[in-house]
Amino acid sequence: MLDFFWEFRQQQQIADAESNASSAKLEVNQHSGKLRDLEQQLARVTLVSQALWELLRERAGLTEEELIDKIAEVDLRDGSRDNRLSPQVLECPKCQRKLSTKHFRCIYCGCEVPKAHVFQ
């Protein structure tokens, strides 16, 4: 009789493990699709950035050194050289409370948050 319960318990654990593995596989597939989309977006942004840089270099006579200096300047605006545009803290134009530029609206009064630049 004990063998029956032991076998039943093992079968239940196997079924649970198979279910968990199936769920994990589905989640991996979903994340793989998102990763592919992000890679395509990054490739497109890289292509557009290169095209814009070539236009600026050709038409405005800018140098690569000037570009690198500007990248460093923009990167350091948030106080950290980390190769990213970080959200900044600003005051709401309506209620003057501090809030992050990552929000589209003030979390206190609902006023639209002005963006520091076009890529926010």
N, C-alpha and C positions, 0 to 999 in steps of 0.2 A: 504494500500500500504506500509506503514511504517512497518507493521508486516511482510510482505514478505521480505523486506531487512534485518530486524532484524533476522528473522529465517535463511535466507541465510548466514548471517555473523556468526551466532552461529554454523551452520553446517560446515562452513569453519574452524572455530576455533577447532571444535571437530576433523575434519579430520586432521588438522595440529598436534594436540595433539597426535592422534593415530599414525601418521607417526613418530613423534619424539619418542614416546614410543617404536615403532617397531625398530627404529634405535638404541635406547639405549639398547634394549634387545639383538640385534645382537652384539653390541660392548661389552656388558657384557659377552656374550658367547665366543667371541674371547679372551677376557682377561682371562676368566676362563680356557680356554685351555692353554694359555701361563702360567698361574699360576700353573696348573697341571704339565706342562713340567718342570718348575723351581723346583717344589717340588720333582719331580723324580730325577732331576739332583742333587739337594741338598742331597737327600737320598743316591744317588750313591757316591757322594764326601765324605759324612760322613762315609759310609761303607769302602771306600778305605782308608780314613785317619785312621780309627780304625785299619784296617788290617796292614797298614804301621807302626803304632805305636806299635802294638803287635810284629811285626817282629823286630823292633828296640829294644824294651824292652827285648825280648828273646835272640836275637843274639848279641846285643851290650852292654847289661846290663845297659841301661839308666834307670833313675828313672822318675817317674811322676813329681817330683819336678823340675828336669832338663828340662823336656818338658815345663812345665808351665813357667819357667824362660825364656826359648828360645822364647816362644810365646810372652811374654811381651817385650823382647828385639826387636824382629822383628816388633811388633806393634808400638813401640816408635821410630823407624827409621825415620818416617816422622814428628816427633816432637809432635805427638798427640796419646794419649792412647784411641783409638776409636774402637778397634777390627776389623780393616780393613787394607788392603794394599792400600794406597792412591797413586795416580800418583805422580811422582816426577818431578822436573824441572832439566833438564840437558842441556848441550851445544851440538849442532849438531857437529859431528866430521868433517864435511866439511866446513860449513859456520860460525861456532861458535856462532850462535844465540841461545837464550834460547828457549826451547820447552818442552812440557810435554811428559812423557813416555807413556801416553795413545795413542799417535799417532804412527802409524807404520812407517811413513816417515816424514821427515822434511817438514813443511808447507811452508818453504821459498825456499829450493833448491831441495827437493825431495830425499835427501839422506836417506838411511834406518837408522832408529833409533835403537841403541843398547838397548837391554832390560836388566834391572838390575837383573832380576831373571826369572826363567822358567814359572812362573804363570802370567806374564804380557802379 
